[in-house]
Amino acid sequence: MKDFKSKYFIGFGIVLVALVVFATIRVGAGSTLVYVDADYSGEEEGSSSKPFTKIQDAIDKAADKDRDVYIREGEYEENIKLLEDVKLYGSDKDEVMIEAEDDDEPVVKMYDDSEIFDVTLKEGQYGILVNDGSKAFIQDCIIIDNEDDGIFIQEAETDNDEIVEIYDSFIAHNGWNGIYSEERKFSIKRNEVYNNDGDGVEFADNSEGVFKDNLVKKNDGVGLRIFIDKSELYIKDNTFRDNNKSGIEVGTEGQLGKIVLDRKNKFYKNGNYGIIRVERSSFSFDQWNQSFVIEDGVTFWDNDDGEISHFVRVY
């Protein structure tokens, strides 16, 4: 019995230490937090006991002092510039509500090496605008009810580390696309993108990245709009269902690229095709085969116009 108890407490101690280490890493290892609390009144300095009431004040101090920002639950009416190297943590994405003060501006504009976690962003021009040439990280956010795109990503060179990563977020009920990205490197995984008034997601030509384990449903346009031209895209393990148009639209303006759909993608009940192929310039059958690979085993079910379209020419 003594040996069992010793092993139990040693094991429990290891787990507890691991959890503390994880929490420390998640909320900014090696840095002192700047706090925000909408309900606080009194002298403001950004400490836990004397937090700021405005998020931007905390970001400005964090950027100056090499710190991160922690937002307590509450409702905040601001347009935020998330400055370079600052990480912004909400206490809970269902409890930290950031609504745009000016609905003609993004709720959050992200600059290089900024990160955002566990907040709801709503009623701006965009929920998030990622500044051109900036690396950004977005996780566990709710991005809803914005006038234009939920997330708009401005362009950056794809041959460097200016990657945008979007994970585990809900992007819905926006006035245009859920996510729109100009030429850019990205990693987008485990998100739900639904009920947006345009397409679920759109990537411009000359894009590079992985789109994996996402649920894209009930968008007014296509689920995912992508372009072959000079792109390198890997579409893996996603579900595209109940979009008003096709599940995926793959377009080309005549330049080679590489798009691979793995066998675990699923296409259910889309209003047109599961996959529609669109030529905006001459593109031969051999070029299609070289640039667009659909692995055997992709699941198609009950798409109104069929599984995969003929080549639709619009030139």
CORCORUR-V416696 format. One record per residue. N is the residue number from 1. RES is the residue in one letter. OMEGA is omega in whole degrees, -180 to 180 (none if undefined). Layout:
N | RES | OMEGA
N | RES | OMEGA
//
This chain:
1 | M | 180
2 | K | 179
3 | D | -180
4 | F | 180
5 | K | 180
6 | S | -180
7 | K | -179
8 | Y | -177
9 | F | 175
10 | I | 180
11 | G | 178
12 | F | 179
13 | G | 178
14 | I | 180
15 | V | -179
16 | L | 178
17 | V | -180
18 | A | 179
19 | L | 178
20 | V | 179
21 | V | 179
22 | F | -179
23 | A | 179
24 | T | 179
25 | I | -176
26 | R | -176
27 | V | 167
28 | G | 180
29 | A | 174
30 | G | -179
31 | S | 176
32 | T | -177
33 | L | 168
34 | V | -171
35 | Y | 176
36 | V | 178
37 | D | -176
38 | A | -174
39 | D | -178
40 | Y | 171
41 | S | -178
42 | G | 179
43 | E | -177
44 | E | 175
45 | E | 177
46 | G | 176
47 | S | 178
48 | S | -178
49 | S | 179
50 | K | -175
51 | P | 168
52 | F | 172
53 | T | 178
54 | K | -178
55 | I | -177
56 | Q | 177
57 | D | 179
58 | A | 179
59 | I | -180
60 | D | 178
61 | K | -180
62 | A | -180
63 | A | -179
64 | D | -173
65 | K | -180
66 | D | -179
67 | R | 175
68 | D | -175
69 | V | 176
70 | Y | -177
71 | I | 175
72 | R | -177
73 | E | -180
74 | G | 179
75 | E | -176
76 | Y | 179
77 | E | -175
78 | E | 162
79 | N | -166
80 | I | 167
81 | K | -179
82 | L | -167
83 | L | -174
84 | E | 175
85 | D | 180
86 | V | 174
87 | K | -177
88 | L | -177
89 | Y | 169
90 | G | 179
91 | S | -178
92 | D | -176
93 | K | 177
94 | D | -174
95 | E | 178
96 | V | -176
97 | M | 178
98 | I | -179
99 | E | -179
100 | A | 171
101 | E | 176
102 | D | -175
103 | D | 172
104 | D | 179
105 | E | 175
106 | P | 172
107 | V | 178
108 | V | 169
109 | K | -174
110 | M | 177
111 | Y | -167
112 | D | 178
113 | D | 174
114 | S | -178
115 | E | -179
116 | I | -175
117 | F | 162
118 | D | 174
119 | V | 170
120 | T | -178
121 | L | -173
122 | K | 167
123 | E | 169
124 | G | 171
125 | Q | 170
126 | Y | 170
127 | G | 176
128 | I | 168
129 | L | 175
130 | V | -175
131 | N | -178
132 | D | 178
133 | G | -175
134 | S | 170
135 | K | -177
136 | A | -179
137 | F | -177
138 | I | -180
139 | Q | 174
140 | D | 179
141 | C | 170
142 | I | -175
143 | I | -168
144 | I | 166
145 | D | 175
146 | N | -171
147 | E | -177
148 | D | 180
149 | D | 172
150 | G | 176
151 | I | 176
152 | F | -175
153 | I | 178
154 | Q | -168
155 | E | 173
156 | A | 176
157 | E | -179
158 | T | -178
159 | D | 177
160 | N | -174
161 | D | -178
162 | E | -175
163 | I | 171
164 | V | 179
165 | E | -180
166 | I | -175
167 | Y | 165
168 | D | -176
169 | S | 177
170 | F | -174
171 | I | -166
172 | A | 171
173 | H | 176
174 | N | -170
175 | G | 175
176 | W | -179
177 | N | 171
178 | G | 176
179 | I | 171
180 | Y | -180
181 | S | 168
182 | E | 179
183 | E | -167
184 | R | 169
185 | K | -175
186 | F | 168
187 | S | -174
188 | I | -171
189 | K | 169
190 | R | 178
191 | N | 168
192 | E | -177
193 | V | -170
194 | Y | 174
195 | N | 173
196 | N | -172
197 | D | 173
198 | G | 175
199 | D | 174
200 | G | -177
201 | V | 174
202 | E | 174
203 | F | 178
204 | A | 175
205 | D | -178
206 | N | 176
207 | S | -179
208 | E | 178
209 | G | -179
210 | V | 176
211 | F | -166
212 | K | 172
213 | D | 179
214 | N | 171
215 | L | -176
216 | V | -170
217 | K | 169
218 | K | 174
219 | N | -175
220 | D | 176
221 | G | 174
222 | V | 177
223 | G | -178
224 | L | 178
225 | R | -177
226 | I | -176
227 | F | -178
228 | I | -164
229 | D | 178
230 | K | 179
231 | S | 171
232 | E | -171
233 | L | 177
234 | Y | -175
235 | I | -168
236 | K | 165
237 | D | -180
238 | N | 172
239 | T | 177
240 | F | -175
241 | R | 172
242 | D | 172
243 | N | -173
244 | N | 175
245 | K | -176
246 | S | 176
247 | G | 175
248 | I | 168
249 | E | 177
250 | V | -178
251 | G | 174
252 | T | 172
253 | E | 169
254 | G | 180
255 | Q | -179
256 | L | 174
257 | G | 179
258 | K | 174
259 | I | -180
260 | V | 172
261 | L | -178
262 | D | -171
263 | R | -177
264 | K | 174
265 | N | -178
266 | K | -179
267 | F | -176
268 | Y | 164
269 | K | 174
270 | N | -170
271 | G | 173
272 | N | -180
273 | Y | 165
274 | G | 178
275 | I | 175
276 | I | -178
277 | R | -172
278 | V | 175
279 | E | 174
280 | R | 174
281 | S | -178
282 | S | -178
283 | F | -172
284 | S | 176
285 | F | 179
286 | D | 178
287 | Q | 175
288 | W | -179
289 | N | -180
290 | Q | -170
291 | S | -174
292 | F | -175
293 | V | 174
294 | I | -178
295 | E | 174
296 | D | 176
297 | G | 175
298 | V | -177
299 | T | 174
300 | F | 178
301 | W | 168
302 | D | 170
303 | N | -166
304 | D | -176
305 | D | 178
306 | G | -174
307 | E | -176
308 | I | -175
309 | S | 162
310 | H | 177
311 | F | -178
312 | V | -177
313 | R | -177
314 | V | 178
315 | Y | none
//
